[in-house]
Amino acid sequence: MQIDALDLNDLGIFERRFPHPAFDALRGRAPVWWHPPSELSPDGEGYWVVVDHAHTLEVSRDPGTYSSESGGDREGGGTLIEDLRRGVAVGTAINMTDGATHRRLRGLISRAFTPQAIGELESDLRARARSILDSVGEAGECDFVLAVARELPLQVIADMLGVPQQDRHELFDWAMATLRPADAQTDMQARMRAAGALHAYGQSLIEEKRRKPDGSMLSTVIHARQDTESGESEAMSGPELASFFSLLWSAGSDTTWNAIAGSLLALIDRPDAAEELRGDASLWSSAVEEFLRYVSPVTYNRRTVTRATRLAGERLEPGDKVTIWYPSANRDVEVFRQPDRLDLSRKPNPHLAFNIGEYVCVGANLARRELRAMLQEVLSRWTDFELTGPVRYARSNKHGGIESVPIRFRRIAD
Ligand code: HEM
């Protein structure tokens, strides 16, 4: 693999699934690599690429040095390679805030994500998973992404946010258009329109629930108050709530559906693993963690350096962009034996699919339950999976989007 020719801004590379061989080569060469600017680079800048497990941990555990908001004399920042303007998610969306603001938002959101609240969803998840599979009909063929994988997370997040189920597909289309990274093929006008539509939908729903609280998690978050570090009690501001709505809609749906679809693809490659799971229920806890490691649905996140520092011997300056690549850290042979192998009983499994530290995924336990419920239902009803056409991946270096998995299968009861 020619590392010097590698351009991670070339979204076409990711359209053919995550380029593991390139990242294997990078890890062999340098755990922290300077990606030079290319014609395709957002903002025309280079950035650091962190590819091994140890340095991904080091960056994630030190938000004072590696900010999710901004650093140096940058105007904007955020967690995408491309700088976002302050006020557009940066400084308002929980994952793009720092320090006291982040702690306050996290405190408010955590009220809605208690283990009890997530536990209460369990029976509902099973019922939903079954009815999604029932609706596939008798054909024994479907596009697994459209018919199955994306449905459970979408239905669940719609309920959590109090979005009427009939609106979920339209919101989903807006979220997907918003998440599309910028390149020559991206229609920026369409992206802005979609982001605006999602934001406006969120704002009007928030207004409605402000006037008429209901049992939804969104309503809980709107009406929650949190003590600030100066001793006052504050609720989320209007812009923070609207950003929360947009973030949760995408964070709660596309990541989990990729985990479900990616797991099925892994099982199509390894039918013996599907048999193992059917034969030994005690494997499920470790299997779910292994699917998350193996699939790693989120590709990267960015930080910005706030003070001069060293990382893996490299000197980093304030304002430098630093990217951490979870699928690569999760295949680091220093931490995972035979990392390219799906090992359903892998233990320990310190994967970083949900990141770690102060920004660790709020929805991790919900995602684990959704993944487990859907895969268990699929494996108990369907078998002999076969691909009937090409798998399509998203043109994105940010989300490991699996867009289409056409399959044929046999019903076990047949
Ligand atoms: C398999 C599914 C999922 C994966 C792989 C995943 C991954 C991640 C990762 C890597 C982060 C860290 C972001 C950073 O460090 O900048 C994160 C944060 C977050 N996730 Fe997830 N996520 C998943 C599902 C969910 C779900 C279902 C929800 C909510 C319903 C959710 C809500 C969030 C939120 C709100 C944050 C921001 C946390 C913070 O900034 O403190 N995620 N997720």
Residues whose N, C-alpha, C, O or C-beta is under 5 A from the ligand:
A	BS01	HEM	T79 I94 N95 L248 A251 G252 T255 T256 A259 P297 V298 N301 L352 A353 F354 N355 E358 Y359 V360 C361 V362 G363 A364 L366 A367
